[in-house]
Amino acid sequence: MKDLDRLKQILNEPVTIENLNRINDYFIRYLFSHTGNENIALNFINAVFKDLNFETFKKIEILNPFNIADNYDEKESIVDIKATTETGITVLIEIQARGNEDFIKRALYYWAYNYSSSLNRGSFYDELKPTVSINITNFILTDEDKVHSCYVLKELNNNKILTDHCQLHFLELPKFNLKNISAIESLDNIHREFISWIKFFKGEDMSVLMKENTIFEEVEKKCQTFVNDNPVMDKYKKREVDTYFFNKSIELDIKKAKEQGIEQGIEKGIKENQILTAKNMKNKNMDINLISELTGLSIEEIKKL
């Protein structure tokens, strides 16, 4: 009954800016890659780059613009957002609501695929351009304390960066807690923009975000357009239902595994106790048939003790 009620809520409850799931990948694709939303994606990318003092960009071009006709369910090998900057750098943005450490391999695979595919047959290697992967996860992925971690290719001993062509950023949302950082007002504009985006994904009120980063005035308008578009909302809700069922299946698998583990543990404990009892009885020269009858072990098993 609880599952049915939840599904009814997903399908029938009006979606507003306040209850919109901001880490729904369909919504993120719309927000960052819909034609006309380039400034929003640019602000987010620059906020991520500025957080670690990397050089920022003046404009971007979305290479896979949002299209409601696309069936994203059948294109799981395609990253959520792919853009290129005015300097030719490729930026990939991926959001993942659930997963484990295997997601690192997936992120690396996507990076490698997009980096290598930027070179046409017959071209020279010096025509390769840097490729940056920005991954937003709603689960703990690394053992780093920070919300934002970035990995590059380095020499182990002298820490020298081999090339700037590879950057893998991970934004781990569960690690963010406003209580653990200085008051937002005391942060400089560089970090305030980044934090405002993390707070956005975590569901912060738009009126608060607009005071911290003016881009959210535009974001609010796009969110309103999104929730008022019925065909788009149908696909958004389908993603929510799919996610719900996926999470439920994971929960059931974990529960089943635990129950199986407990049963196996009980069986193992009983067996060990049978063996110990049989050993003690055998040491007292008790009849082997009687030992078998009392412990449940076979005569062959008892002889081997």
N, C-alpha and C positions, 0 to 999 in steps of 0.2 A: 504493500500500500504506500509506503514511504517513497519508493521508486516512482510509482505512478504519479504521486502528488508532485514530485520534483519535476518530472517530465511535463506535466500540465503547466507548472509554473514557468518552465523554460519556453514552452510554446505559446502560452496565452498571456503571460504578464507583459504589459507594455514596456519596451526598452527605452530608457531615457539616458541622458548623459550621466546621471548619477549612478545608475545601476549597470551601465554598459561594462562588459568585460573587456578591459583595455589590453589584455594579453591574448585575446582571441586572434589567431593568426590571420583570419580573413579581414578583421577590422584593421590590423596593422598594415596589411597589404594595401587596403583602401587609403588609410591615412598617409602613408609614406609614398605610395606609387601612383595614386590617381592623378590624372593629368590636371595640372594647376596646383598641385600640392608640393611642388619642388622646394619651395621655401621652408616648408615644415621639415622635410627630410634633411635639407641642408643644415637647418638649425640643430637638429638632433646629431648629425654626423660631426659638425663643428664642436658641439658641446662635449662629445666623447673625446675628440682629438685634443681640445683645450684642457680637458681634465688631466691629461698627462703631458701637457706642454708640447704637443705636436703642432706642426703648421696646419692652418685651416684653409678653407676654400671659399671662393667667391660665388661659384655657381656649380650646379650639377645637372646632369641629364639622366633621367630614369630610363634604363635600357629594357625593362620589362613592365611597362605601365599597366596599372590595374584595368581589368576588363571583366565585367560581370559575366560575359559569355564563356570565359575560361572555366574549365572544370578543374579546380585546384586539387580535388581529391585524387585525380588521376595523374598529378604531376608532382609527386612527392620528392622527385629528384631535383626539382627546381627551387632555388633559394627564394625566400619571400620577396626581397627587394634587391635589385642590382642597379647600381648607378655608376656613372663615370664623372670625374671632376674636370675642371678646365685644364688641368695639367696631365690628364690621361690616366689618373689613378682609378682603378676599379674598386668600388666599395660594395660589399655584400652585407645585407642586414637579415638576420634570421632570428625568429622568436620561437622558443621551445618551452611549452608549459610543463612538460614532464619528461623525465629521462634519467640517465645515470652517466657514469664516466665514459661510456661508449659514445656519447654525444661529441666528445673531444675528437674522436676519430672521424665522425661525420663532418664536423666543422673543418677539419684538416683536409678531408677528401674534397669538399666543396671548394675550399680555397685552391687546392692543387688543380682541380678540374678547370676552374675559371681562369687561373693563372696560365695554364698551358693552352687553353682554347683561345687566348687572346693573340696567339702567334699563328699567322696564316702559313700554309705550306709554302716553302721556298723562302720564307722570311728569315732574317738574321736574328740571333738571340738578343742582340742589343736593342731590338725593337720591343722586347717584353716590357711591360709597365707594372709598377707595384700593384699588388692586390691586397686589400684590407678586408678582413672578416670581422663583423661586429655581431656578437651572439648574445641575445637577451634570454636568460633562463629563469624559470620560476622554481628552480630547485638548486640545491647546493651542488656545485660541480667540482670545485677545487678546494684545497686546504688553505688557500689564502684568506686572510682576515678581511681584506677590502672587498667592497662591492664590485669594483672595477679592476680587473687584472688584464695585462697585455703581454703576450708572448711573441718574441722575435727570435731569429737565428743568431746565436752567440757562440763565441769561442769559450770553452769551459774555464780555462786557466786565467786569461786576462780580461774576460768579460767583454771583449770587443765584438761589436755587431758586424756580422758577415755582410749583410745586405739590408736595405730598407724595403725590399720588395715583398717581404712577408711580415704581416701583422695579424695576430689573432687576439681580438678583444673579447672578454667575457664579462657581462654585466649580470651578476647573480642577485636577483631581487630579494630573496629571503634574507640576505645578509644586511639589508638596509633597515636601520632603526634610527629615526630622527633623534631619539634620546641619546644615542651614542655619538652624535656629532655636535659641533658647535651650533649655536642658534643660526638659522639661515641668514639673519640680518648681518651677522658678523663675517659671513663668507664673501670673498671677492666675487665679482661678476662672472669670472671664468668658471669657478666651481659651482656657483649658484645656478647657472644654466644647466649644468650636468645634473645636479641634485633635483632640480625642478622636473627633469624628465623622468628620473627614477620615481619621484613622488607621483608623477602622472600615471605611470604604469601600476603603481600601488593603489591608485584610486583617490588621490587627493582632490579636494574641491577645486573647481576651475577658478573660482574667485581668488583663491590663495595663490594658485599657480600664475595667474595673470600679473600679479604683483611682483613675482620673481623673474618672469621671463615673458616679454610682450608677445612672443610667438603664439602663446596660448589663447590670445584673442582670436587668432585665425584658426587654431586647433578647435576651439569651441564651436565655431561656425561649421567646420567640416564634420564634427561629431554630430551636430544637430541635423545636418544634411543626411548623414549616414543613417541615423535612427528613423528618419522620416521617409526613407526610400524603401518601399515594401519589397521589391524584388531582391534588393541587397540584404534586407533584414531576414528574408527567408533563408538565404544561404548562411548568414551569420548564425541563425538559430539552429540550422542543421549542424554546423560545426560544434555548437554548444551541446547538442544532443549526442553527437559522435564522441565528444570528449567525455561526457558523463558516462556513457556506456563503456568506454575504454577504461576509465578510472575504476568503475565498478568491477570490471573483469580482472583488473590488477588486484583489487582488494580481495576478491574471491580466490584468486590464485595464491595470494599470500596466506590467507586464512587456511586454505586447503593444505598448503605446504607445512604450516605450523602444526595443524592437527595430525598430519602424517608423521611429522617429526616427533610429536609427543607420543604417538602410538608406537613408533619404532623405538623410542627411548624406553617406554614401559616394557616392551617385549625384550629389549636388551637387558634391562634390569632384572627381569624375571629369570632370564636364561642364566645370567651371571650368578644369581642367588641359587639356582638349581645346581649349577656346577660346584659352587662352594660347599653346599650342603652334601652333595655326593662325595666330594673329596674327604670331608670330615668323617662321613659314615664309612668310607672305604678304608681310611686310616685306622678305624676301630674294628676292622676285619668283619664288618657286617656282611650278610649274604647279598651277593650282587643282584639277585632277583628282587630282593626286598628293597634295595636301594633304588632300583629302576621303578618299582611300584610307587615308592614314596616321593621320588623327585620328578618323575615324568620323563627322565632321560632314558635313552635306549641302552641296552646292555653293551653295545659296541662303543657308545660314547663313554660309558663308565670305565670300560677296560682301558681306554686311551688316557684316562686321568692319572 
